[in-house]
Amino acid sequence: MRDTLTISLPAEMRRSIARSAKGQHMTASEYVRDALRRRLAVERFQAVRARVVPKAQAQGIHTDEDVFKLVS
């Protein structure tokens, strides 16, 4: 099921979206949905990271190299 969300954009942003979408062979709607999916994924990652980092640091894991040593 799909819902419609109406948003207002400055004219220049709307034109930029249209140009970028065309360059990616996408509709403006597909382009914006993709951008929102990516933004939501980043926010989920940041939320998980905020919960995990303190636990990792408590175990002495502070850098990417520390993680690499554990998984190698």
C-alpha angles and dihedrals in degrees: 000000000000130000127197122236117193117205133174120232134183110258094246092053090050090051091048091052091049092050094046093045091051090050089054093046090244135123117250088251092053090047094051093044089053091049091050092047089053093047091050091049091052091050091050090049092050091049092051091045091051089056097043103042096068090050092049093047090051086059093049097260107135109144141039087252090058090054092046091053091053096050099039 
